[in-house]
Amino acid sequence: MKLKDLIKDIYQKEIEDRFLIYDVQSVSCDSRTVKQGGLFVAIKGVRQDGIDYVDEAIARGAIVVAVDNNQFMDILNKNICVLKVDDTRRFLADTAKRIYDFPSEKVQCFGITGTNGKTTISYLIESIFKTAGQRCGVIGTVNCRYGEHVVPIENTTPNIVDICRYLMDMSKNGFSHCAMEVSSHALDQGRVFGVDFKVGIFTNLTQDHLDYHHSMESYFLAKSKLFSSLSADSFAIVNVDDFWGQKIIERTDAKIISYGIHNKADVMALNIEPTLVGSRFVLKLGKDEAELETTLIGEHNIYNILAAAATSYYAGVKFEDIQAGIEYFNHVPGRLEPVIRGQDFFAFVDYAHTEDALKNVLKSLRVVSQGKLIVVFGCGGDRDKTKRVKMGSTVSALADFAIITNDNPRSENPDDIAHKIASGFEHDRYQIILDRRQAIQKAFSMAEKNDVVLIAGKGHENYQILKHKTIRFDDRQVARECLS
């Protein structure tokens, strides 16, 4: 695309005519991915500044460089076009949309945000649409996938260039919809600028990422950006049982579709019957109503089902296809995923790594457990330190015994993290075993018939981040090995 067409109505400053005819082949904000004939946008991140990588981008073939208005840029190569822009993130989004031919206008995007439930909801929506004979891609924590294409991604929500590329490829492969997890970091950093969301889904808001946002109000404001950006003909699917969900409603022009269990809502679950192998309940969706059975365990998963059902229903999926898609669905990787190796007790691996997520999972298991509830968990290093005591207190109150172990300690001293968690316990029914494999093995050795062992914190992750290295570690695999 000629530069003059790429920046038309986006960039108002004068540019030499010789630059206007440059044929820009790609756009990037990562110098490592720059290709010959590309545009590199230097964005200042949390830890790194794109301005430091301009030379590398040029060496890799960038012919146009966009930098912040206030940034001094002295480039010796006079054949490089330098653009000074007011907002580098907005400029990146605007140019990425054009390079990839406005893909979110071709693929309807469902943005899912909130502290918990995003991944499960995306999987459920995917299953419902598949049952209905429609194709829905997913961009989220576990991966980006559409059909045979499965792409591992580093962040829950990639940058806008990658999003546009995935959406364009989905469109080319016949995908009409995409369920996308949208993190608070992505919203705060403008990583979804330029995505035309047809639906925004709000799950809940509980303490997490305060190392980044510093306060719950700031955390909420980041989440609410998804809904303030929705147009009047879009839908906001909101959990009205959540305190912050009520506030979301005040911040959007979209059509509100409420869901809940305890407060009256447009979409509800009635007559819930929980078990250790799933749940049964009546789904009330608009004027339709039917009894459902699901292998997903716990009230928190019923909320996830309600959100997915509401999204699909108001996107035009038939009620019977929604029912079938939910009942057909089995599990999400690392979300209360059962580990079965012929043992006479129950074992689950779950991603719960916040106080509220742990509370939801433990309460769900406590309701249906016939034996002891044993929990293996830790807290990540270099993250919100204030939640460690709270997570310890939650497990202290809801579990019969806990083994505190390493999560991803990163640069912190694992022993310090473990003892901070332990300070939240009101009894001594816990043990600290920092080696995570040994901790899992210990929990299994303690378990008796009908007991429940929950291995929490890492879920689908297949690695462990230590101080000087990252090692392969998958709770599910290790659990299977220990049970074998």
DRENDO-1510 file (C-alpha; in Angstrom, 1 decimal, always signed):
<recs>
REC; n; res; u; v; w
REC; 1; MET; +0.0; +0.0; +0.0 .
REC; 2; LYS; +1.3; +3.4; -0.9 .
REC; 3; LEU; +2.3; +5.5; +2.1 .
REC; 4; LYS; +0.0; +8.3; +1.0 .
REC; 5; ASP; -3.0; +5.9; +1.1 .
REC; 6; LEU; -2.0; +4.3; +4.3 .
REC; 7; ILE; -1.9; +7.6; +6.2 .
REC; 8; LYS; -4.7; +9.4; +4.4 .
REC; 9; ASP; -6.8; +11.3; +7.0 .
REC; 10; ILE; -4.5; +9.9; +9.7 .
REC; 11; TYR; -1.4; +12.1; +9.4 .
REC; 12; GLN; -1.9; +15.8; +8.6 .
REC; 13; LYS; +1.7; +17.0; +8.5 .
REC; 14; GLU; +3.6; +17.7; +5.3 .
REC; 15; ILE; +5.8; +14.9; +3.9 .
REC; 16; GLU; +8.2; +15.0; +1.0 .
REC; 17; ASP; +6.6; +13.8; -2.2 .
REC; 18; ARG; +9.3; +11.1; -2.6 .
REC; 19; PHE; +8.1; +9.4; +0.6 .
REC; 20; LEU; +4.4; +9.5; -0.3 .
REC; 21; ILE; +5.0; +6.9; -3.1 .
REC; 22; TYR; +6.8; +4.4; -0.8 .
REC; 23; ASP; +5.2; +1.0; -1.0 .
REC; 24; VAL; +4.6; +0.0; +2.6 .
REC; 25; GLN; +4.3; -3.8; +2.9 .
REC; 26; SER; +3.7; -4.2; +6.6 .
REC; 27; VAL; +3.4; -2.5; +10.0 .
REC; 28; SER; +4.9; -3.5; +13.3 .
REC; 29; CYS; +5.7; -2.3; +16.8 .
REC; 30; ASP; +8.2; -5.0; +17.4 .
REC; 31; SER; +11.6; -4.5; +15.8 .
REC; 32; ARG; +12.1; -8.3; +15.6 .
REC; 33; THR; +9.2; -8.8; +13.3 .
REC; 34; VAL; +9.9; -5.9; +10.9 .
REC; 35; LYS; +10.1; -6.9; +7.3 .
REC; 36; GLN; +11.6; -5.3; +4.2 .
REC; 37; GLY; +9.5; -2.3; +3.2 .
REC; 38; GLY; +7.8; -2.1; +6.5 .
REC; 39; LEU; +6.5; +0.7; +8.8 .
REC; 40; PHE; +7.9; +0.6; +12.4 .
REC; 41; VAL; +5.9; +2.4; +15.1 .
REC; 42; ALA; +8.1; +3.1; +18.2 .
REC; 43; ILE; +5.8; +2.6; +21.2 .
REC; 44; LYS; +6.8; +3.3; +24.8 .
REC; 45; GLY; +5.9; +0.2; +26.8 .
REC; 46; VAL; +6.0; -0.5; +30.5 .
REC; 47; ARG; +9.5; -1.9; +30.5 .
REC; 48; GLN; +10.9; -1.0; +27.1 .
REC; 49; ASP; +10.8; +2.0; +24.7 .
REC; 50; GLY; +10.4; +1.4; +21.0 .
REC; 51; ILE; +12.6; +4.4; +20.3 .
REC; 52; ASP; +15.6; +2.3; +21.4 .
REC; 53; TYR; +14.9; -0.2; +18.6 .
REC; 54; VAL; +14.5; +2.1; +15.7 .
REC; 55; ASP; +18.0; +1.3; +14.3 .
REC; 56; GLU; +17.3; -2.4; +14.5 .
REC; 57; ALA; +14.0; -1.9; +12.7 .
REC; 58; ILE; +15.7; +0.0; +9.9 .
REC; 59; ALA; +18.4; -2.7; +9.7 .
REC; 60; ARG; +15.7; -5.2; +9.2 .
REC; 61; GLY; +14.1; -3.3; +6.4 .
REC; 62; ALA; +11.8; -0.6; +7.8 .
REC; 63; ILE; +11.5; +2.3; +5.3 .
REC; 64; VAL; +9.0; +4.4; +7.5 .
REC; 65; VAL; +9.4; +5.1; +11.2 .
REC; 66; ALA; +6.7; +6.6; +13.4 .
REC; 67; VAL; +7.7; +8.2; +16.7 .
REC; 68; ASP; +6.1; +10.3; +19.4 .
REC; 69; ASN; +5.8; +14.0; +18.6 .
REC; 70; ASN; +8.0; +14.9; +21.5 .
REC; 71; GLN; +10.7; +12.4; +20.7 .
REC; 72; PHE; +13.9; +13.6; +19.2 .
REC; 73; MET; +14.9; +11.4; +16.3 .
REC; 74; ASP; +18.2; +11.8; +14.4 .
REC; 75; ILE; +18.3; +9.2; +11.6 .
REC; 76; LEU; +21.4; +9.4; +9.3 .
REC; 77; ASN; +19.8; +7.5; +6.5 .
REC; 78; LYS; +17.9; +10.3; +4.6 .
REC; 79; ASN; +15.9; +7.7; +2.7 .
REC; 80; ILE; +14.0; +6.7; +5.8 .
REC; 81; CYS; +10.7; +8.6; +6.3 .
REC; 82; VAL; +10.2; +9.7; +9.9 .
REC; 83; LEU; +6.6; +10.5; +11.0 .
REC; 84; LYS; +6.0; +12.5; +14.2 .
REC; 85; VAL; +2.6; +11.5; +15.6 .
REC; 86; ASP; +0.5; +12.6; +18.6 .
REC; 87; ASP; -0.5; +9.1; +19.7 .
REC; 88; THR; +1.7; +6.2; +18.6 .
REC; 89; ARG; -0.7; +3.5; +19.8 .
REC; 90; ARG; -3.6; +5.1; +17.9 .
REC; 91; PHE; -1.5; +5.5; +14.8 .
REC; 92; LEU; -0.4; +1.9; +15.0 .
REC; 93; ALA; -4.1; +0.7; +15.2 .
REC; 94; ASP; -5.2; +3.0; +12.4 .
REC; 95; THR; -2.4; +1.8; +10.0 .
REC; 96; ALA; -2.8; -1.9; +11.0 .
REC; 97; LYS; -6.5; -1.8; +10.2 .
REC; 98; ARG; -5.7; -0.5; +6.7 .
REC; 99; ILE; -2.9; -2.8; +6.0 .
REC; 100; TYR; -5.1; -5.8; +6.9 .
REC; 101; ASP; -8.2; -4.3; +5.2 .
REC; 102; PHE; -10.4; -3.6; +8.3 .
REC; 103; PRO; -10.7; -7.2; +9.4 .
REC; 104; SER; -13.0; -6.6; +12.4 .
REC; 105; GLU; -15.6; -5.4; +9.9 .
REC; 106; LYS; -15.6; -8.8; +8.3 .
REC; 107; VAL; -15.4; -10.9; +11.5 .
REC; 108; GLN; -17.8; -10.1; +14.3 .
REC; 109; CYS; -15.7; -9.8; +17.5 .
REC; 110; PHE; -17.0; -10.6; +21.0 .
REC; 111; GLY; -14.7; -8.9; +23.6 .
REC; 112; ILE; -14.6; -10.7; +27.0 .
REC; 113; THR; -13.2; -8.9; +30.0 .
REC; 114; GLY; -13.3; -9.3; +33.8 .
REC; 115; THR; -11.0; -10.8; +36.4 .
REC; 116; ASN; -12.3; -14.4; +36.1 .
REC; 117; GLY; -14.1; -16.5; +33.5 .
REC; 118; LYS; -12.7; -15.1; +30.2 .
REC; 119; THR; -11.1; -18.2; +28.9 .
REC; 120; THR; -14.0; -20.5; +29.8 .
REC; 121; ILE; -16.5; -18.2; +28.2 .
REC; 122; SER; -14.5; -18.1; +25.0 .
REC; 123; TYR; -14.4; -21.9; +24.8 .
REC; 124; LEU; -18.1; -22.1; +25.4 .
REC; 125; ILE; -18.9; -19.6; +22.7 .
REC; 126; GLU; -16.7; -21.5; +20.3 .
REC; 127; SER; -18.5; -24.8; +21.1 .
REC; 128; ILE; -22.0; -23.2; +20.7 .
REC; 129; PHE; -21.1; -21.7; +17.3 .
REC; 130; LYS; -19.6; -25.0; +16.2 .
REC; 131; THR; -22.8; -26.8; +17.2 .
REC; 132; ALA; -24.8; -24.3; +15.2 .
REC; 133; GLY; -22.7; -24.9; +12.1 .
REC; 134; GLN; -20.9; -21.6; +12.3 .
REC; 135; ARG; -17.2; -20.8; +12.6 .
REC; 136; CYS; -16.0; -18.9; +15.6 .
REC; 137; GLY; -12.3; -18.3; +16.2 .
REC; 138; VAL; -10.7; -17.6; +19.6 .
REC; 139; ILE; -8.0; -15.3; +20.7 .
REC; 140; GLY; -7.1; -15.8; +24.4 .
REC; 141; THR; -4.9; -16.9; +27.2 .
REC; 142; VAL; -4.4; -20.5; +26.0 .
REC; 143; ASN; -3.8; -19.7; +22.3 .
REC; 144; CYS; -5.2; -18.2; +19.2 .
REC; 145; ARG; -7.1; -20.8; +17.2 .
REC; 146; TYR; -9.3; -21.1; +14.2 .
REC; 147; GLY; -9.9; -24.4; +12.4 .
REC; 148; GLU; -6.6; -26.2; +12.0 .
REC; 149; HIS; -4.6; -23.1; +12.9 .
REC; 150; VAL; -3.4; -23.0; +16.5 .
REC; 151; VAL; -0.9; -20.2; +17.4 .
REC; 152; PRO; +0.7; -19.9; +20.9 .
REC; 153; ILE; +0.6; -16.3; +22.1 .
REC; 154; GLU; +2.5; -14.6; +24.9 .
REC; 155; ASN; -0.2; -12.3; +26.3 .
REC; 156; THR; -3.9; -12.9; +26.9 .
REC; 157; THR; -4.5; -10.1; +24.4 .
REC; 158; PRO; -1.9; -9.6; +21.6 .
REC; 159; ASN; -1.0; -6.3; +20.1 .
REC; 160; ILE; -3.3; -4.8; +17.5 .
REC; 161; VAL; -1.1; -5.8; +14.6 .
REC; 162; ASP; -1.3; -9.5; +15.5 .
REC; 163; ILE; -5.0; -9.2; +16.2 .
REC; 164; CYS; -5.6; -7.7; +12.8 .
REC; 165; ARG; -3.5; -10.4; +11.1 .
REC; 166; TYR; -5.4; -13.2; +12.9 .
REC; 167; LEU; -8.8; -11.7; +12.1 .
REC; 168; MET; -7.9; -11.3; +8.4 .
REC; 169; ASP; -6.8; -14.9; +8.3 .
REC; 170; MET; -9.9; -16.0; +10.1 .
REC; 171; SER; -12.0; -14.2; +7.5 .
REC; 172; LYS; -10.1; -15.8; +4.6 .
REC; 173; ASN; -10.7; -19.2; +6.2 .
REC; 174; GLY; -14.5; -18.7; +6.5 .
REC; 175; PHE; -14.7; -17.7; +10.1 .
REC; 176; SER; -17.6; -15.2; +10.8 .
REC; 177; HIS; -17.0; -14.6; +14.5 .
REC; 178; CYS; -14.2; -14.3; +17.0 .
REC; 179; ALA; -14.3; -14.6; +20.8 .
REC; 180; MET; -11.5; -12.5; +22.2 .
REC; 181; GLU; -10.2; -12.3; +25.8 .
REC; 182; VAL; -9.5; -8.6; +26.5 .
REC; 183; SER; -7.2; -8.0; +29.5 .
REC; 184; SER; -7.1; -4.9; +31.6 .
REC; 185; HIS; -3.5; -4.4; +30.5 .
REC; 186; ALA; -4.5; -4.5; +26.9 .
REC; 187; LEU; -7.3; -2.0; +27.4 .
REC; 188; ASP; -5.1; +0.4; +29.4 .
REC; 189; GLN; -2.3; +0.2; +26.8 .
REC; 190; GLY; -4.5; +0.6; +23.8 .
REC; 191; ARG; -3.8; -2.8; +22.4 .
REC; 192; VAL; -7.3; -3.2; +21.1 .
REC; 193; PHE; -7.6; +0.3; +19.5 .
REC; 194; GLY; -9.2; -0.3; +16.2 .
REC; 195; VAL; -11.2; -3.5; +17.0 .
REC; 196; ASP; -14.9; -2.9; +16.2 .
REC; 197; PHE; -16.4; -5.1; +19.0 .
REC; 198; LYS; -20.0; -6.1; +18.3 .
REC; 199; VAL; -20.4; -7.5; +21.8 .
REC; 200; GLY; -18.7; -6.7; +25.1 .
REC; 201; ILE; -18.9; -9.2; +28.0 .
REC; 202; PHE; -18.3; -8.3; +31.6 .
REC; 203; THR; -17.7; -11.2; +34.0 .
REC; 204; ASN; -16.7; -9.7; +37.4 .
REC; 205; LEU; -14.1; -7.6; +39.1 .
REC; 206; THR; -12.0; -8.8; +42.0 .
REC; 207; GLN; -8.5; -8.0; +43.3 .
REC; 208; ASP; -5.8; -8.7; +40.7 .
REC; 209; HIS; -3.0; -6.9; +38.9 .
REC; 210; LEU; -2.8; -4.2; +41.5 .
REC; 211; ASP; +0.9; -4.2; +41.0 .
REC; 212; TYR; +0.1; -2.5; +37.7 .
REC; 213; HIS; -3.2; -0.7; +38.3 .
REC; 214; HIS; -2.5; +0.2; +42.0 .
REC; 215; SER; -6.2; +0.5; +43.0 .
REC; 216; MET; -9.5; -1.2; +42.3 .
REC; 217; GLU; -10.9; +2.0; +40.8 .
REC; 218; SER; -8.1; +2.2; +38.3 .
REC; 219; TYR; -8.5; -1.5; +37.5 .
REC; 220; PHE; -12.2; -0.9; +36.9 .
REC; 221; LEU; -11.6; +2.1; +34.7 .
REC; 222; ALA; -9.3; +0.1; +32.5 .
REC; 223; LYS; -11.9; -2.7; +32.1 .
REC; 224; SER; -14.7; -0.2; +31.5 .
REC; 225; LYS; -12.9; +1.2; +28.4 .
REC; 226; LEU; -14.2; -1.8; +26.4 .
REC; 227; PHE; -17.8; -0.8; +27.1 .
REC; 228; SER; -17.4; +2.9; +26.7 .
REC; 229; SER; -16.1; +2.2; +23.2 .
REC; 230; LEU; -19.1; +0.1; +22.1 .
REC; 231; SER; -21.5; +1.7; +19.7 .
REC; 232; ALA; -25.3; +2.0; +20.3 .
REC; 233; ASP; -26.0; -0.9; +18.0 .
REC; 234; SER; -23.7; -3.2; +20.0 .
REC; 235; PHE; -24.5; -5.4; +23.0 .
REC; 236; ALA; -23.1; -5.3; +26.5 .
REC; 237; ILE; -23.5; -8.6; +28.2 .
REC; 238; VAL; -23.2; -7.8; +31.9 .
REC; 239; ASN; -23.1; -9.9; +35.1 .
REC; 240; VAL; -25.6; -8.0; +37.3 .
REC; 241; ASP; -24.8; -10.1; +40.4 .
REC; 242; ASP; -21.4; -8.3; +40.5 .
REC; 243; PHE; -21.0; -4.9; +42.2 .
REC; 244; TRP; -18.9; -3.6; +39.3 .
REC; 245; GLY; -21.2; -4.9; +36.7 .
REC; 246; GLN; -23.8; -2.3; +37.8 .
REC; 247; LYS; -21.2; +0.4; +37.2 .
REC; 248; ILE; -20.4; -0.9; +33.8 .
REC; 249; ILE; -24.0; -0.4; +32.7 .
REC; 250; GLU; -23.6; +3.3; +33.5 .
REC; 251; ARG; -20.6; +3.6; +31.1 .
REC; 252; THR; -21.9; +2.3; +27.8 .
REC; 253; ASP; -24.2; +3.3; +25.0 .
REC; 254; ALA; -24.7; -0.3; +24.0 .
REC; 255; LYS; -27.8; -2.4; +24.4 .
REC; 256; ILE; -27.7; -4.0; +27.9 .
REC; 257; ILE; -28.3; -7.7; +28.3 .
REC; 258; SER; -28.0; -8.7; +31.9 .
REC; 259; TYR; -27.2; -12.2; +33.3 .
REC; 260; GLY; -27.2; -13.5; +36.8 .
REC; 261; ILE; -28.2; -16.1; +39.3 .
REC; 262; HIS; -29.3; -14.1; +42.4 .
REC; 263; ASN; -30.6; -10.9; +40.9 .
REC; 264; LYS; -33.3; -10.7; +38.3 .
REC; 265; ALA; -31.8; -10.7; +34.8 .
REC; 266; ASP; -32.5; -11.2; +31.2 .
REC; 267; VAL; -30.6; -14.5; +31.3 .
REC; 268; MET; -30.7; -16.6; +34.4 .
REC; 269; ALA; -29.9; -20.0; +35.9 .
REC; 270; LEU; -32.6; -21.6; +38.1 .
REC; 271; ASN; -32.9; -24.7; +40.2 .
REC; 272; ILE; -29.1; -25.4; +40.3 .
REC; 273; GLU; -28.0; -28.9; +41.3 .
REC; 274; PRO; -24.2; -29.2; +41.7 .
REC; 275; THR; -22.1; -32.4; +41.8 .
REC; 276; LEU; -18.4; -33.3; +41.6 .
REC; 277; VAL; -18.9; -34.3; +38.0 .
REC; 278; GLY; -20.9; -31.3; +36.7 .
REC; 279; SER; -24.1; -29.4; +37.3 .
REC; 280; ARG; -27.8; -29.4; +36.3 .
REC; 281; PHE; -29.9; -26.3; +36.1 .
REC; 282; VAL; -32.7; -24.6; +34.2 .
REC; 283; LEU; -31.4; -22.0; +31.6 .
REC; 284; LYS; -33.9; -19.1; +31.2 .
REC; 285; LEU; -33.0; -17.1; +28.1 .
REC; 286; GLY; -35.5; -14.5; +27.0 .
REC; 287; LYS; -38.7; -16.3; +26.5 .
REC; 288; ASP; -37.0; -19.7; +26.2 .
REC; 289; GLU; -36.3; -22.1; +29.0 .
REC; 290; ALA; -34.8; -25.6; +29.3 .
REC; 291; GLU; -33.0; -27.9; +31.7 .
REC; 292; LEU; -29.3; -28.2; +31.0 .
REC; 293; GLU; -26.6; -30.7; +32.1 .
REC; 294; THR; -23.0; -29.7; +32.0 .
REC; 295; THR; -19.7; -31.3; +33.0 .
REC; 296; LEU; -18.5; -27.9; +34.3 .
REC; 297; ILE; -18.4; -27.7; +38.1 .
REC; 298; GLY; -19.4; -24.8; +40.3 .
REC; 299; GLU; -21.5; -21.7; +40.4 .
REC; 300; HIS; -18.7; -19.7; +38.8 .
REC; 301; ASN; -18.9; -21.9; +35.7 .
REC; 302; ILE; -22.7; -21.4; +35.6 .
REC; 303; TYR; -22.0; -17.7; +35.3 .
REC; 304; ASN; -19.7; -18.4; +32.5 .
REC; 305; ILE; -22.3; -20.5; +30.7 .
REC; 306; LEU; -24.9; -17.7; +31.1 .
REC; 307; ALA; -22.5; -15.2; +29.6 .
REC; 308; ALA; -21.7; -17.5; +26.6 .
REC; 309; ALA; -25.4; -18.3; +26.1 .
REC; 310; ALA; -26.5; -14.7; +26.2 .
REC; 311; THR; -23.8; -13.7; +23.7 .
REC; 312; SER; -24.7; -16.5; +21.3 .
REC; 313; TYR; -28.4; -15.9; +21.6 .
REC; 314; TYR; -28.2; -12.2; +20.8 .
REC; 315; ALA; -25.8; -13.0; +18.0 .
REC; 316; GLY; -28.6; -15.0; +16.4 .
REC; 317; VAL; -27.9; -18.6; +17.5 .
REC; 318; LYS; -30.9; -20.7; +18.0 .
REC; 319; PHE; -31.8; -21.7; +21.6 .
REC; 320; GLU; -31.6; -25.5; +20.8 .
REC; 321; ASP; -28.1; -25.0; +19.4 .
REC; 322; ILE; -27.0; -23.1; +22.5 .
REC; 323; GLN; -28.3; -25.9; +24.7 .
REC; 324; ALA; -26.6; -28.6; +22.6 .
REC; 325; GLY; -23.3; -26.6; +22.4 .
REC; 326; ILE; -23.2; -26.3; +26.2 .
REC; 327; GLU; -24.0; -29.9; +26.9 .
REC; 328; TYR; -21.5; -31.1; +24.3 .
REC; 329; PHE; -18.7; -29.1; +25.8 .
REC; 330; ASN; -16.4; -31.0; +28.1 .
REC; 331; HIS; -13.7; -28.8; +29.8 .
REC; 332; VAL; -11.3; -26.0; +29.4 .
REC; 333; PRO; -7.6; -26.8; +29.7 .
REC; 334; GLY; -6.5; -26.2; +33.2 .
REC; 335; ARG; -9.8; -25.0; +34.5 .
REC; 336; LEU; -11.1; -27.5; +37.1 .
REC; 337; GLU; -9.6; -30.1; +34.8 .
REC; 338; PRO; -9.9; -33.5; +36.3 .
REC; 339; VAL; -6.9; -35.8; +36.6 .
REC; 340; ILE; -8.0; -39.4; +36.6 .
REC; 341; ARG; -5.6; -42.4; +36.9 .
REC; 342; GLY; -7.8; -44.9; +38.7 .
REC; 343; GLN; -7.4; -43.3; +42.1 .
REC; 344; ASP; -10.2; -43.4; +44.7 .
REC; 345; PHE; -10.1; -39.7; +45.3 .
REC; 346; PHE; -10.8; -36.6; +43.1 .
REC; 347; ALA; -8.0; -34.5; +41.7 .
REC; 348; PHE; -8.3; -31.2; +39.8 .
REC; 349; VAL; -6.0; -28.7; +38.2 .
REC; 350; ASP; -7.2; -25.1; +38.1 .
REC; 351; TYR; -5.8; -21.7; +37.0 .
REC; 352; ALA; -7.2; -19.9; +40.1 .
REC; 353; HIS; -4.5; -17.5; +41.1 .
REC; 354; THR; -6.5; -14.7; +42.9 .
REC; 355; GLU; -8.3; -14.6; +46.2 .
REC; 356; ASP; -11.7; -14.6; +44.5 .
REC; 357; ALA; -11.0; -17.3; +42.0 .
REC; 358; LEU; -9.7; -19.6; +44.7 .
REC; 359; LYS; -12.8; -18.8; +46.8 .
REC; 360; ASN; -15.1; -19.6; +43.9 .
REC; 361; VAL; -13.4; -22.9; +43.2 .
REC; 362; LEU; -13.1; -24.0; +46.8 .
REC; 363; LYS; -16.7; -23.1; +47.6 .
REC; 364; SER; -17.8; -25.1; +44.6 .
REC; 365; LEU; -15.8; -28.1; +45.6 .
REC; 366; ARG; -16.8; -27.8; +49.3 .
REC; 367; VAL; -20.5; -28.0; +48.5 .
REC; 368; VAL; -20.2; -31.3; +46.7 .
REC; 369; SER; -17.2; -32.9; +48.4 .
REC; 370; GLN; -17.8; -35.9; +50.6 .
REC; 371; GLY; -14.3; -36.0; +52.1 .
REC; 372; LYS; -11.4; -33.7; +52.9 .
REC; 373; LEU; -10.4; -30.8; +50.7 .
REC; 374; ILE; -6.6; -30.6; +50.2 .
REC; 375; VAL; -5.2; -27.6; +48.3 .
REC; 376; VAL; -1.7; -27.2; +46.6 .
REC; 377; PHE; -1.1; -23.6; +45.7 .
REC; 378; GLY; +1.4; -20.6; +45.8 .
REC; 379; CYS; +1.6; -17.0; +44.5 .
REC; 380; GLY; +3.6; -15.6; +41.6 .
REC; 381; GLY; +6.6; -13.4; +42.3 .
REC; 382; ASP; +7.0; -9.9; +41.0 .
REC; 383; ARG; +3.2; -9.5; +41.0 .
REC; 384; ASP; +0.6; -8.0; +43.4 .
REC; 385; LYS; +2.0; -8.8; +46.8 .
REC; 386; THR; -1.1; -7.7; +48.7 .
REC; 387; LYS; -3.1; -10.7; +47.6 .
REC; 388; ARG; -0.8; -13.3; +49.2 .
REC; 389; VAL; -2.1; -13.0; +52.8 .
REC; 390; LYS; -5.7; -12.9; +51.4 .
REC; 391; MET; -5.2; -16.1; +49.4 .
REC; 392; GLY; -3.7; -17.8; +52.5 .
REC; 393; SER; -6.7; -16.6; +54.5 .
REC; 394; THR; -9.2; -17.9; +51.9 .
REC; 395; VAL; -7.6; -21.4; +51.8 .
REC; 396; SER; -7.3; -21.4; +55.6 .
REC; 397; ALA; -11.1; -20.9; +55.8 .
REC; 398; LEU; -12.2; -23.2; +53.1 .
REC; 399; ALA; -9.7; -26.1; +52.9 .
REC; 400; ASP; -9.0; -28.9; +55.4 .
REC; 401; PHE; -5.3; -28.9; +54.6 .
REC; 402; ALA; -3.0; -26.9; +52.4 .
REC; 403; ILE; +0.4; -27.3; +50.9 .
REC; 404; ILE; +2.0; -24.0; +50.1 .
REC; 405; THR; +4.5; -24.3; +47.2 .
REC; 406; ASN; +6.1; -22.4; +44.4 .
REC; 407; ASP; +4.0; -20.9; +41.6 .
REC; 408; ASN; +6.2; -18.7; +39.3 .
REC; 409; PRO; +8.5; -17.1; +41.9 .
REC; 410; ARG; +10.4; -15.1; +39.2 .
REC; 411; SER; +13.1; -12.9; +40.8 .
REC; 412; GLU; +11.7; -13.1; +44.4 .
REC; 413; ASN; +12.8; -15.5; +47.1 .
REC; 414; PRO; +10.3; -18.4; +47.1 .
REC; 415; ASP; +10.6; -18.9; +50.8 .
REC; 416; ASP; +9.6; -15.3; +51.4 .
REC; 417; ILE; +6.5; -15.7; +49.2 .
REC; 418; ALA; +5.5; -18.9; +50.9 .
REC; 419; HIS; +5.8; -17.5; +54.4 .
REC; 420; LYS; +3.8; -14.4; +53.5 .
REC; 421; ILE; +1.0; -16.7; +52.3 .
REC; 422; ALA; +1.3; -18.7; +55.5 .
REC; 423; SER; +0.8; -15.6; +57.6 .
REC; 424; GLY; -2.8; -15.5; +56.3 .
REC; 425; PHE; -3.6; -18.9; +57.9 .
REC; 426; GLU; -5.5; -19.0; +61.2 .
REC; 427; HIS; -4.5; -22.5; +62.0 .
REC; 428; ASP; -1.5; -24.8; +61.4 .
REC; 429; ARG; -3.1; -27.3; +59.0 .
REC; 430; TYR; -0.6; -26.4; +56.3 .
REC; 431; GLN; +2.8; -27.3; +55.2 .
REC; 432; ILE; +5.4; -25.5; +53.0 .
REC; 433; ILE; +7.0; -27.6; +50.3 .
REC; 434; LEU; +8.6; -25.3; +47.8 .
REC; 435; ASP; +9.3; -28.1; +45.2 .
REC; 436; ARG; +6.0; -28.1; +43.3 .
REC; 437; ARG; +6.3; -31.8; +42.2 .
REC; 438; GLN; +7.0; -32.9; +45.8 .
REC; 439; ALA; +4.1; -30.8; +47.0 .
REC; 440; ILE; +1.7; -32.5; +44.5 .
REC; 441; GLN; +3.0; -35.9; +45.5 .
REC; 442; LYS; +2.6; -35.1; +49.2 .
REC; 443; ALA; -1.1; -34.0; +48.6 .
REC; 444; PHE; -1.8; -37.3; +46.8 .
REC; 445; SER; -0.2; -39.3; +49.5 .
REC; 446; MET; -2.5; -37.7; +52.1 .
REC; 447; ALA; -5.7; -38.2; +50.1 .
REC; 448; GLU; -8.1; -40.9; +51.1 .
REC; 449; LYS; -11.2; -42.2; +49.4 .
REC; 450; ASN; -13.6; -39.5; +48.2 .
REC; 451; ASP; -11.2; -36.7; +49.2 .
REC; 452; VAL; -10.6; -33.8; +46.8 .
REC; 453; VAL; -7.2; -32.5; +45.8 .
REC; 454; LEU; -7.0; -29.1; +44.1 .
REC; 455; ILE; -3.8; -28.1; +42.4 .
REC; 456; ALA; -4.3; -24.3; +41.9 .
REC; 457; GLY; -2.5; -21.4; +40.3 .
REC; 458; LYS; -1.0; -22.5; +37.0 .
REC; 459; GLY; -3.7; -24.4; +35.2 .
REC; 460; HIS; -2.8; -24.8; +31.5 .
REC; 461; GLU; +0.7; -23.3; +31.9 .
REC; 462; ASN; +3.4; -25.8; +30.9 .
REC; 463; TYR; +6.3; -23.9; +32.4 .
REC; 464; GLN; +7.6; -22.5; +35.7 .
REC; 465; ILE; +9.5; -19.2; +35.9 .
REC; 466; LEU; +12.4; -19.3; +38.4 .
REC; 467; LYS; +14.9; -16.6; +39.1 .
REC; 468; HIS; +17.4; -17.4; +36.4 .
REC; 469; LYS; +15.6; -19.7; +34.1 .
REC; 470; THR; +12.3; -21.0; +32.9 .
REC; 471; ILE; +11.7; -24.8; +33.2 .
REC; 472; ARG; +9.1; -27.1; +31.7 .
REC; 473; PHE; +6.4; -27.8; +34.3 .
REC; 474; ASP; +2.8; -28.8; +33.6 .
REC; 475; ASP; +0.6; -29.5; +36.7 .
REC; 476; ARG; -1.6; -31.9; +34.7 .
REC; 477; GLN; +1.3; -33.9; +33.4 .
REC; 478; VAL; +3.1; -34.0; +36.8 .
REC; 479; ALA; -0.2; -35.0; +38.5 .
REC; 480; ARG; -0.7; -37.9; +36.1 .
REC; 481; GLU; +2.9; -39.0; +36.6 .
REC; 482; CYS; +2.5; -38.9; +40.4 .
REC; 483; LEU; -0.7; -40.8; +40.3 .
REC; 484; SER; +0.8; -43.4; +38.0 .
</recs>
